[in-house]
């Protein structure tokens, strides 16, 4: 029987290695579905530690699998690899060397923790039963998402895991702490694109035109009824327009205006209804303003729901490992995660890893140019992934 002290101690011993891996990945970020050097680097580390794997899943993805001493449950752990198109503003020695690309969402941390947990559990494989899969996933940040594409490519097609687990950095929480939430946790996400087509001309003669700028403004306002009047009151819903492109000038009304935004909610049935409302509102607003409105809704990731049983086991494991004061209950979030594709298919737990230092440093939010972590979180990440996996293998 593997003791919890053994997990804690080995994770702590791995810290220099984890720090080196994480800083290398942070300095060499790659965009979604372009993680070629990242994948090669992780493959080398897996070979160095005699962990068998197959590569080439959706080009850059990796599936490593470790067999225990005898047959048993199959548990999967997942870490994403891609970075964001953000220019890093940092003075650290491991600052991004790729212009305009940065690990601003902590996927370097996720891959490092997954690798570390794999190394730790591979060293102890003669002490546990079952099989452990390590999924190094590309393209979490870009629709349609690497999770869904890996599943479409046949990942786990004939070998479904009994549970799948992933962690995600959380700068709101101190390093050394983790957080869980059973049931619905994160929103679905859809991209909205509108083309408002009218008749442009001189801004001093709007009565002779069909003004798409005015129509676009009316459309933005009208769309807000989706969340404020049409959504079920108990279902969190957000519709935001983030881009308006008109191309006119002070005395020129253009013929087209382009809008884009996001729609997010926490219930799949309402999500489908809302799409129909969005299309209807766009059509009716266009008719009222004498313009044509074309709508494209790019359906993204589904609602992320954590399996209550798997999450309960994981949360109890976290309390055993770190103590009750270091395990927190998470609030609902309308951010989105393509891990939801895995959670639709297999019992899942997606939990949060605190990354903020006790003195308040490393508190910048994800998707910002200043994001960084207290690297002691790497030890917590490896230890918690490892102990949760062992508890699930035994449960």
C-alpha positions, 0 to 999 in steps of 0.5 A, spaced: 500 500 500 502 506 497 502 511 503 500 518 503 507 520 505 510 517 500 506 521 495 508 528 498 515 526 499 516 524 492 512 530 489 517 534 493 523 531 491 521 532 483 520 540 484 527 541 481 525 537 475 518 540 475 521 547 475 525 546 469 520 542 465 515 548 466 520 553 465 522 550 458 515 550 456 513 557 458 519 559 454 517 556 448 509 556 447 506 554 441 499 556 439 493 551 438 494 545 434 501 547 433 504 544 439 510 540 435 516 542 439 512 542 445 510 535 444 517 533 442 519 535 448 514 531 452 515 525 448 523 525 450 521 526 457 516 520 457 522 516 454 527 518 459 522 515 464 520 509 460 513 511 460 510 508 453 506 512 449 503 513 442 503 520 439 500 523 433 493 524 436 490 530 432 498 531 430 501 533 436 497 530 442 500 524 446 497 518 449 501 515 455 499 509 458 502 505 465 500 498 467 499 497 474 501 490 477 495 487 475 488 488 472 483 493 475 480 500 473 482 504 468 483 512 470 485 517 465 489 524 467 489 530 462 493 536 461 493 541 455 499 544 451 497 550 447 498 557 449 495 564 447 496 569 442 499 574 447 505 578 448 508 576 455 510 582 459 515 579 464 522 580 466 523 573 468 529 569 466 524 564 462 519 569 459 516 567 452 521 567 446 516 566 441 514 573 439 506 574 441 505 567 444 505 566 451 502 561 456 497 565 459 493 560 461 497 555 465 497 550 460 505 549 461 503 548 468 498 543 466 502 539 462 508 539 467 503 536 473 501 531 468 508 529 466 510 529 474 504 525 476 506 520 470 513 519 473 511 518 480 506 513 479 510 509 474 515 509 479 510 506 484 506 501 478 508 495 482 504 497 488 497 499 484 492 495 480 489 497 474 491 502 468 493 509 468 492 514 461 496 520 461 492 525 455 497 530 453 492 534 449 492 540 443 488 545 442 484 547 448 484 554 446 481 554 439 474 551 437 472 546 436 477 544 441 483 538 441 479 534 446 473 533 441 478 532 436 482 526 440 475 523 441 473 523 434 480 520 432 478 514 436 481 516 443 479 511 448 474 508 443 475 501 445 478 502 452 473 507 456 476 509 462 472 509 469 474 516 470 478 522 467 481 528 471 484 534 470 486 540 474 487 548 472 491 553 474 487 558 479 490 565 481 485 567 486 487 561 490 493 560 494 499 555 492 498 549 496 490 549 495 485 546 491 478 547 489 472 542 487 465 543 485 460 537 483 455 537 478 455 543 473 461 548 473 463 551 467 459 554 461 458 552 454 461 557 449 458 559 442 461 564 437 456 569 434 458 572 428 453 578 425 454 581 418 449 587 417 448 589 410 445 596 408 446 601 403 452 606 405 453 613 403 454 620 405 453 621 413 449 628 411 444 624 408 442 618 412 434 619 409 437 616 403 440 610 405 439 604 409 444 605 415 447 598 418 451 602 423 444 604 426 441 597 425 448 594 428 447 598 434 439 596 435 441 589 434 446 589 440 441 592 444 436 587 442 440 581 443 441 583 451 434 580 452 436 573 451 439 573 457 435 579 461 428 577 459 428 570 455 433 566 459 430 562 465 432 565 471 435 560 474 440 558 468 446 563 468 447 566 461 451 571 458 451 574 451 456 579 450 458 583 443 466 584 443 467 586 436 464 592 432 467 593 425 464 598 421 469 601 416 466 608 415 468 615 417 466 621 420 462 623 414 461 616 411 456 611 413 458 604 410 454 599 407 456 593 412 457 592 419 460 586 422 459 584 429 462 578 433 461 576 440 460 570 445 454 566 448 455 562 454 450 558 459 449 552 463 444 548 460 444 545 454 436 545 452 436 552 453 442 553 449 439 550 443 433 555 444 437 561 445 440 560 438 433 560 435 432 566 439 438 570 437 437 568 429 430 571 430 432 577 433 437 578 428 432 577 423 426 582 426 431 587 427 434 587 420 427 588 418 425 593 422 431 597 420 431 596 413 437 592 412 439 584 412 442 581 417 446 574 416 448 570 422 453 565 424 453 561 430 459 557 431 457 552 436 463 551 441 464 547 447 458 544 451 457 545 459 462 542 463 459 537 469 463 534 474 461 527 476 458 527 483 461 521 485 468 522 482 468 529 484 467 526 491 472 521 491 477 526 488 475 532 494 476 527 499 483 525 497 485 532 496 483 533 504 487 527 506 493 530 502 493 537 504 488 538 510 481 540 510 483 548 510 486 547 503 481 544 500 475 549 497 468 549 494 468 553 487 463 557 485 460 556 478 464 560 472 461 562 465 468 561 462 469 554 458 473 548 457 473 543 452 475 538 457 467 538 457 467 533 451 471 528 456 466 529 461 460 528 456 463 521 455 466 519 461 465 520 469 469 526 470 472 531 475 475 538 473 478 541 479 482 548 480 490 548 483 491 554 487 497 558 484 498 565 488 503 566 493 501 568 500 504 575 499 500 576 493 505 575 488 503 572 482 496 574 482 495 576 475 489 573 472 489 568 466 489 570 459 493 577 461 500 578 459 503 578 466 500 571 468 505 567 472 505 562 478 508 560 485 512 554 482 510 551 489 504 549 486 507 544 481 508 540 487 501 540 489 499 539 482 503 533 482 501 530 489 494 531 488 493 528 481 497 522 483 493 521 490 487 522 486 488 517 481 490 512 486 484 513 490 480 512 484 484 506 482 482 503 489 475 506 489 
